[in-house]
Amino acid sequence: EYVAGSGILIDDKGYIVTNNHVVENVESIYVELADGSTFSANIVGTDPLSDLAVIKIDAADLPYVYWGDSSSLSLGDWVLAIGNALGEGIIATQGIVSRLNVSVNVEGNTLYGLIQTTAAINPGNSGGPLVNMSGNVIGITSVKIVASEVEGMGFAISSDEAKPIILDLIHYGRVTYPWLGVGLYTVDPSLAAALNLSVERGALIVEVVANSPADIAGLREDDIIIRFEDKEISNVADLVRAIRTSEIGEEVEIVFVRGEGIKTTSAQLIERPTP
């Protein structure tokens, strides 16, 4: 069976970024460049959590992309999605940035910090670049919401989220994430009313893994985390991103609500165990 996907040449040494779901469970990878030349590729590293992968072809002096700064994007900015749509070769579609910093659940795994765009994204586009009007890569096309009533809801992993992950994949072949060891649910006003909570925003702990940093720090089920270091936490995505941007081994201060009271503890993050 043949699966079409897209990728981005990121340097002149033959490293190519694509989506993890494009290269997962494949027997062989075959890359065709824009000039028609073809290569077989090897997997350098994959990261299912961010849906990113790096592969490599044996070639030199290749043209490569320039990374843009996804934090400078605004709603309504024009973007192009470029990729091997439907396996038909390189196709460009245009659209605008319709939302920023979106979380989307894909088959049980949540992707964070995504850019939502109206640019048409089709099967085969996965792993291709989302570029700004200067031609700089500001995102890596990842998912499309497919439903009969839905039009123009494509998502890309932002370049700022992707960059450190790509560097880890090239250097180590994998990505390590700091881990607190909690299962979480977002607190919003309706949940707060239903459960009679004392706050309307935060990350509600629904599970604490035994002997995890959270367990050792004294966190318990039903605690609501509202601050992590210097970051205010209003939902699960805030907390996940705060943890991911911390260091393994770092001692972090956590402010949480228990019942009516506000408490503070500190936890030492460890490396996320492999699932």
C-alpha positions as CSV (number, residue, x, y, z in Angstrom):
1,E,0.0,0.0,0.0
2,Y,1.3,3.5,-0.9
3,V,0.8,6.5,1.4
4,A,1.4,10.0,0.0
5,G,2.7,12.7,2.2
6,S,4.8,15.9,2.1
7,G,8.0,17.1,3.7
8,I,10.2,20.1,4.1
9,L,14.0,20.2,3.3
10,I,15.4,22.0,6.3
11,D,19.1,22.1,5.4
12,D,21.5,21.3,2.6
13,K,22.5,18.0,4.3
14,G,19.2,16.1,3.3
15,Y,17.3,16.4,6.5
16,I,13.5,16.5,5.9
17,V,10.8,17.3,8.4
18,T,7.4,15.6,8.0
19,N,4.5,14.3,10.2
20,N,5.0,11.3,12.4
21,H,1.7,9.8,11.0
22,V,3.1,10.0,7.5
23,V,6.1,7.7,8.3
24,E,4.7,5.6,11.1
25,N,4.5,1.9,10.4
26,V,5.9,2.2,6.9
27,E,8.3,-0.3,5.3
28,S,10.2,2.0,3.1
29,I,10.2,5.8,2.3
30,Y,10.7,7.2,-1.1
31,V,11.2,10.9,-1.6
32,E,10.7,12.9,-4.8
33,L,12.1,16.4,-4.9
34,A,10.5,19.3,-6.9
35,D,13.0,18.8,-9.7
36,G,11.8,15.1,-10.2
37,S,14.9,13.5,-8.7
38,T,14.1,10.5,-6.3
39,F,15.8,9.1,-3.3
40,S,15.2,6.5,-0.6
41,A,15.0,7.9,2.9
42,N,15.8,6.7,6.4
43,I,14.0,7.7,9.6
44,V,16.2,9.9,11.9
45,G,13.6,10.3,14.7
46,T,9.9,10.4,15.4
47,D,7.8,12.0,18.0
48,P,4.1,10.8,18.2
49,L,3.3,13.4,20.9
50,S,3.9,16.3,18.6
51,D,3.2,14.3,15.4
52,L,6.6,15.3,14.0
53,A,9.3,13.2,12.4
54,V,12.7,13.8,10.7
55,I,13.9,11.6,7.8
56,K,17.1,11.9,5.8
57,I,18.1,11.4,2.1
58,D,21.6,11.0,1.0
59,A,22.1,14.2,-1.0
60,A,24.1,17.4,-0.7
61,D,23.8,21.1,-1.8
62,L,20.0,21.0,-1.7
63,P,17.8,24.0,-1.6
64,Y,16.1,24.4,1.8
65,V,13.4,26.4,3.6
66,Y,13.8,29.4,5.9
67,W,12.0,29.2,9.2
68,G,9.6,32.1,10.0
69,D,8.5,33.3,13.4
70,S,5.1,31.9,14.1
71,S,4.7,34.1,17.2
72,S,4.5,37.2,14.8
73,L,1.3,35.8,13.1
74,S,-2.0,37.7,13.4
75,L,-5.5,36.6,12.6
76,G,-6.3,37.3,8.9
77,D,-2.7,37.0,7.7
78,W,-2.4,35.3,4.3
79,V,-0.7,31.9,4.1
80,L,-0.1,29.2,1.6
81,A,-0.2,25.5,2.2
82,I,2.2,23.6,-0.1
83,G,2.2,19.9,-0.5
84,N,1.7,16.7,-2.3
85,A,-2.1,16.9,-2.2
86,L,-3.9,13.6,-3.0
87,G,-0.5,12.4,-4.2
88,E,-0.8,14.6,-7.3
89,G,2.6,16.4,-6.9
90,I,3.2,19.8,-5.5
91,I,0.0,21.9,-5.1
92,A,-0.3,25.3,-3.4
93,T,-3.5,26.5,-1.8
94,Q,-4.1,29.9,-0.2
95,G,-6.0,31.0,2.9
96,I,-5.8,33.1,6.0
97,V,-4.8,32.4,9.6
98,S,-8.2,31.9,11.3
99,R,-7.2,31.0,14.8
100,L,-4.0,30.8,16.8
101,N,-2.8,28.5,19.7
102,V,-5.5,25.9,19.1
103,S,-5.6,22.5,20.8
104,V,-7.0,19.6,18.7
105,N,-7.5,16.0,19.8
106,V,-6.4,13.5,17.2
107,E,-7.0,9.8,18.0
108,G,-6.6,10.3,21.7
109,N,-3.5,12.5,21.5
110,T,-3.8,16.3,21.9
111,L,-1.7,18.6,19.7
112,Y,-1.1,22.0,21.2
113,G,-0.3,25.5,19.9
114,L,-1.7,24.8,16.4
115,I,-2.4,27.4,13.7
116,Q,-5.9,27.1,12.2
117,T,-6.1,28.1,8.5
118,T,-8.7,28.3,5.8
119,A,-6.1,27.1,3.2
120,A,-7.4,23.9,1.6
121,I,-5.6,20.9,3.1
122,N,-6.1,17.5,1.6
123,P,-4.7,14.0,2.2
124,G,-1.1,14.0,1.1
125,N,-0.6,17.6,2.4
126,S,0.5,16.2,5.8
127,G,4.0,17.3,6.7
128,G,4.2,20.1,4.1
129,P,4.9,23.7,4.9
130,L,2.5,26.5,5.7
131,V,4.3,29.6,4.6
132,N,3.8,33.3,5.0
133,M,3.9,35.8,2.2
134,S,7.7,36.1,2.5
135,G,7.9,32.4,1.7
136,N,9.1,31.5,5.3
137,V,7.8,28.4,7.0
138,I,5.5,29.3,9.9
139,G,3.8,26.0,10.3
140,I,3.8,22.3,9.4
141,T,0.5,21.1,8.0
142,S,-0.8,18.3,10.3
143,V,-4.6,17.8,10.5
144,K,-7.8,18.6,8.8
145,I,-11.2,18.3,10.6
146,V,-13.2,16.1,8.2
147,A,-17.0,16.4,8.5
148,S,-19.6,16.9,5.9
149,E,-20.6,20.3,7.2
150,V,-17.1,21.5,7.9
151,E,-15.2,23.7,5.4
152,G,-11.7,25.1,5.6
153,M,-10.6,23.9,9.0
154,G,-7.0,22.9,8.5
155,F,-4.3,22.9,11.2
156,A,-0.6,23.3,11.2
157,I,2.0,22.8,14.0
158,S,3.5,26.2,14.5
159,S,7.2,26.7,13.6
160,D,8.0,27.9,17.1
161,E,6.6,24.7,18.7
162,A,8.3,22.5,16.0
163,K,11.8,23.9,16.0
164,P,13.1,22.6,19.4
165,I,11.4,19.2,18.7
166,I,13.1,18.9,15.3
167,L,16.5,19.7,16.8
168,D,16.0,17.0,19.4
169,L,15.0,14.5,16.7
170,I,18.1,15.2,14.7
171,H,20.5,15.1,17.7
172,Y,19.0,12.3,19.8
173,G,16.5,10.5,17.5
174,R,13.8,11.2,20.1
175,V,12.2,13.9,22.2
176,T,12.2,13.9,26.0
177,Y,9.4,15.7,27.8
178,P,9.3,16.8,31.4
179,W,6.5,15.0,33.4
180,L,4.4,15.9,36.4
181,G,2.3,12.7,36.5
182,V,-1.3,14.0,36.5
183,G,-4.5,13.4,34.5
184,L,-6.3,16.7,33.9
185,Y,-9.6,18.3,33.0
186,T,-10.2,21.9,32.1
187,V,-12.2,23.9,34.6
188,D,-14.7,26.3,33.0
189,P,-17.7,28.2,34.5
190,S,-20.2,25.4,33.7
191,L,-18.0,22.7,35.3
192,A,-17.4,25.0,38.3
193,A,-21.1,25.4,38.8
194,A,-21.9,21.7,38.3
195,L,-19.2,20.6,40.8
196,N,-19.5,23.6,43.1
197,L,-15.9,24.6,42.6
198,S,-14.4,27.8,44.1
199,V,-12.7,28.9,40.9
200,E,-14.0,29.0,37.3
201,R,-10.6,28.5,35.5
202,G,-7.7,26.1,35.9
203,A,-6.6,22.5,35.4
204,L,-8.5,20.0,37.6
205,I,-6.5,17.0,38.6
206,V,-8.6,13.8,37.9
207,E,-5.7,11.3,38.5
208,V,-2.3,11.3,40.2
209,V,0.1,8.7,39.1
210,A,1.6,6.8,42.1
211,N,5.2,7.9,43.0
212,S,5.2,10.6,40.3
213,P,6.5,14.1,40.9
214,A,2.9,15.3,41.6
215,D,2.3,12.5,44.1
216,I,5.6,13.3,45.9
217,A,4.7,17.0,45.9
218,G,1.4,16.1,47.7
219,L,-1.0,17.0,44.9
220,R,-4.3,15.0,45.1
221,E,-7.3,14.3,42.9
222,D,-9.8,17.3,42.8
223,D,-7.0,19.9,43.4
224,I,-7.1,22.6,40.7
225,I,-3.8,24.0,39.5
226,I,-4.1,27.7,38.8
227,R,-0.4,28.7,38.6
228,F,2.8,27.0,37.4
229,E,6.0,28.9,38.1
230,D,5.2,32.4,36.7
231,K,2.4,31.2,34.3
232,E,-1.3,31.5,35.1
233,I,-3.1,28.3,34.3
234,S,-6.7,28.6,33.0
235,N,-7.0,25.3,31.2
236,V,-5.2,22.0,30.5
237,A,-3.4,23.3,27.4
238,D,-1.8,26.1,29.5
239,L,-0.5,23.6,32.0
240,V,0.8,21.1,29.4
241,R,2.7,23.9,27.6
242,A,4.1,25.2,30.9
243,I,5.4,21.7,31.7
244,R,6.8,21.1,28.3
245,T,8.7,24.3,28.3
246,S,10.3,23.4,31.6
247,E,13.4,21.3,32.1
248,I,13.7,17.7,33.2
249,G,15.0,17.8,36.8
250,E,13.7,21.4,37.4
251,E,12.0,22.3,40.7
252,V,8.8,24.1,39.9
253,E,6.4,26.0,42.1
254,I,2.7,25.0,41.7
255,V,-0.2,27.0,43.1
256,F,-3.4,25.1,43.5
257,V,-6.9,25.3,45.0
258,R,-8.0,22.6,47.4
259,G,-11.6,23.1,48.5
260,E,-11.9,26.8,49.4
261,G,-8.2,27.4,50.1
262,I,-5.2,28.2,48.0
263,K,-2.0,26.2,48.6
264,T,1.5,26.2,47.2
265,T,3.8,23.2,46.6
266,S,6.9,22.5,44.6
267,A,7.6,19.5,42.4
268,Q,10.7,18.2,40.7
269,L,9.9,17.2,37.1
270,I,11.2,14.0,35.7
271,E,11.5,12.6,32.2
272,R,8.1,11.4,30.8
273,P,8.1,7.6,31.0
274,T,7.7,5.9,27.6
275,P,4.1,4.8,27.2
